[in-house]
Amino acid sequence: MQDGPLLLHLLHAALMASSMMLTWQVYRLRNKAE
């Protein structure tokens, strides 16, 4: 059983989620500033 690909998949999913959250935070801040 190789958990390499699974670990990579989880890491990629976490990266995507954090990226979306960061983009959402910036979006909200910019809207609030205007």
C-alpha positions, 0 to 999 in steps of 0.5 A, spaced: 500 500 500 503 506 497 500 512 501 504 517 496 499 519 491 494 519 497 498 524 501 499 528 495 492 529 493 490 531 500 496 536 500 493 539 493 486 539 496 488 543 502 492 548 498 486 549 494 482 550 500 487 555 503 487 559 496 480 559 496 479 562 503 485 567 502 482 569 495 475 570 499 478 574 505 481 579 500 475 579 496 471 581 502 476 586 505 476 590 498 469 590 498 468 593 505 474 598 503 470 601 498 
